[in-house]
Amino acid sequence: MVLSNIIDNLYPYDAEILMNEVERILKAKGKALVKLNPYITKEQIMEYESYKG
C-alpha cells in the first residue's frame, strides 16, 4: 500500500482513522509506504528563492 501526499492534508482525527484502516486491511507482515510533504516555513521559502537568483 502506498499513501503519497495524503495524510498531511487531513485533519489529525481523520489521519488517525485512515491509519487505523490501513492497519486493518494490511496482510500480516504487510507494509505501508507513507510519503509526507515536508513542512517548509515562509522564511525557508524566501531563502530558497534568494538562492535561485
Secondary structure, DSSP 8 states (H G I E B T S, - for coil): -EEES-GGGS-HHHHHHHHHHHHHHS-TT---EEE------HHHHHHHHHHH-
